Amino acid sequence: MRLFDLPTALLAVLVLPSISDATHTSNWAVLVSTSRFWFNYRHMANTLSLYRTVKRLGIPDSQIILMLPDDMACNPRNTFSGSVFNDKSRDLDLYDQKKDIAPSEDSGHTGGEGGETVGQSMPAGVEVDYRGNEVTVENFIRLLTDRWPASHPTSKRLTTDDRSNILIYMTGHGGDSFLKFQDAEEISSHDLADAFEQMYEKRRYHELLFMIDTCQANTMYTEFYSPGIVATGSSAKDQSSYSHHADQDVGVAVIDRWTYYNLEFLETRLNSTSSDVRLGELFDFYTFDRVHSDAGVRYDLLAGGEEEARNRRVLDFFGNVQGVDVETGAAAKEALGDWRADLEALRKIDERTRRGMRELNATSDGKAPDSVRESGSEQTLRAAGDAEDGVLDMAGLAGGESWVKKAIGGVSLLVISAAWIASSRMR
């Protein structure tokens, strides 16, 4: 008997009507800064800002891949050693988020001596998966396509499947159909398109949101041809992507405009992990007055086109999935058949046990048992027992009280064991 599958099968039956259309079951984020050197401080701040937002909305570190080519926090030019900020107010330390922040004269917030600050406490936690010279075009493509040696750490791999939604955010210096990696190499729009096609063929995503903040960003997704992708960029061909503002104490720009307004939207409109804000509202927020360039969106690769893409929830890519993954289709039908067979087997065991108890009671009262009064009933019971695999033969119960006790004890032990094992698996 397949009693151990009862809880899983029962759960599938209960929820099967409401999940006939399977959707994604996990969200992942790949956040990439491709620039090194101090004057590119804002690119690291861009990436860490998105990192903080997706964590706030529920995506765990185990499902975030963070690539940072330089450590601005420990750069000797950094006045605020060990910290990275995305705003001149310096309210939030993006790097370790452990320092306490206090007001300054020019911006309403001041730092203490040597950059040490006191004030409001911030939560801690930044996990960098690829840093320094590990941030290369080769490693990025290997990450997307999962072409790693067996010894590569699981924590540095994108272990997605065909029910995973993936957010890919990239920022750095680029041009017409290319993005530079650390001023040493480039990734082209064709490279990205082919990598995404490999991901599609290997069933590594359900839907993918590609976001890029660089000069001529929209040229990076023109070559995409794989289904299930929505792409957006900060600037059109022959346009620059501009920084938002600089911090005089830091000495450089601290964030780019397009990323700044993405963050403003996400931080003000998505106040919880159950927010029902749509991607169309986010894309409409990219006005020329805000971004100072023509931000673009590509919808045609998603089934249903622009209408379907704009109606996707922002949290379908930026938040965590809250739900239960239940098998559907052929697997669920098979589980349902097993469940029904198990219930039928239990019903027959219970029926035969009750019949044996009635015959035993009749014998103890001096009456002929049912198996004697009813011609051929014992042979029928025996034949039924031989015909059912996995069902205990209870015909021998009429032979004495000891057989009844053994049968009842065996059935009870089997049911209790199955229930205990099932409850252990469901914890």
Summary of the structure (lengths in Angstrom):
residues: 427
radius of gyration: 31.6
end to end distance: 23.0
largest distance: 104.6
contacts: 1347
relative contact order: 0.13
helix: 45%
strand: 15%
